[in-house]
Structure formats: C-alpha cells, structure tokens
Amino acid sequence: MIEVDQLPAVKHGLWFYGGVTTCHVRIVRHHTLYGTGDADDPPELSADRETECYYILYDRPHAQPPWLDGGAALSLREAVFLAERKLGPVVSWAD
C-alpha cells in the first residue's frame, strides 16, 4: 500500500494512543479497492475493484512502517466511523 500512503489526506486529525500520546490519523481517497488476493476468498473479496474508496491510515509511537492500515470504506462518512471505532472514542478531526 505504498501508493496509498503517499496520497493526500481528504480528512486528518489526531487520536490518543493509550489515552495520552498524540498520534495522527489520515483518510485518503483512492480509485482502487484492493482485494485480499486469497484464492480461498470469494471473487468479490479476493480481486481488486476499480471504484472510489477511502483508506484509513494512522500512526503509533515508534511504529514501523510509519503509516498503519486502518481499513477501507466506500464513503468518507463510513471511513470516519471506522477510524473512530478502531482508534477509540476521541478522534479530533482538523477538517
């Protein structure tokens, strides 16, 4: 997902790792929803699809790689919901 990591954020903000350490969260828009690539999964899950989608990227202290995959959504609203569910109750969005 190196290509996705380099996309500009359509929404970004801060979340608190362990409730105290400030970390970043970004949502980026992309044109490909990546599949699992697993032959055991149904085709609609395993194959990549050309569609507008949103990826959630976040960081943690000392994490490698710097941006971790927070999942994907088909709308910005759904991506915000997924980010808040994954990262905790307090995400402070800048835009």
N, C-alpha and C positions, 0 to 999 in steps of 0.2 A: 504493500500500500504506500510505497514511497511517493508515487504520483499524488495520491490523495493528501498526504502530509504537507505537500507544498502548495496546495490550493489556498486562496484567500478565504478568510472566515466571513460567513454571512451573519454570524452571531458569535459573540465571545463573552467570556466572563470569568469569574473566579469561583472556586469551591474550596472547602476547608478539609484537607486530609487530616484524619484523626481529630477533627473538630477544631484544630488550632493552626495548622500550617497552610498558608495560602498557596493554591495551585491554580493553573489555568485550564479552561475548557474552551474548545472551539467547535463550531459546527460549520462544515463546508458543503457546498453544493457540487454534485458531480453528475456526469451523464451515464455512468455505468454502475449498475448494482451488481457487485461481484458475488458469484455463487460460491458454494463450498468446495467445488471441484471433486467431491467424493462420489465415486461411481455407485455407491450404495444408496445415495440420496435420490429422491425423485428428480426428474429433469428440471422442474421449475425451481428447485433449490440448488442443484449442483451447477447449473450453467449460468454464465454471466448474462445479464439482460441490459439492453440499451434503454434507459429510462432516467428521467430526472430523479435524483435521490439526494439524501443528506447523510453525511457521515459525522459521527461524534468522535472527537479526539480530545484527550485530556492528558495532563502530566501529573506526576507524583514526585516527591523529593528523591533525587538520585536514581530515577527510573531510566532504564535502557531498553529500547530506544526512547528518545525523549517524548515522543507522542505515542500514547497507547490507544488502541482501538476500543471505542465505547459502543460500537454498533452502528447500524444503518436504519434509516427510515425513509418513507416515501413522501413525507411532507415535513416542512420546517416545524410545524406545531408538534408533530409526533416525535421529532428529534429532540425538541426541548423537553418534552415529557420523559423520554427515555434517559436523557442526560440527568435530569433531576432525580429520577428513580434510581439510577445507578450510583450517583455521586453523593446522595444524601439530600436531606430536606432543604438545605440552604445553598442555592447557587445564585450568585449575584451577577445578573446579566448586565453588560455595559451597553448593549444595543439590541 
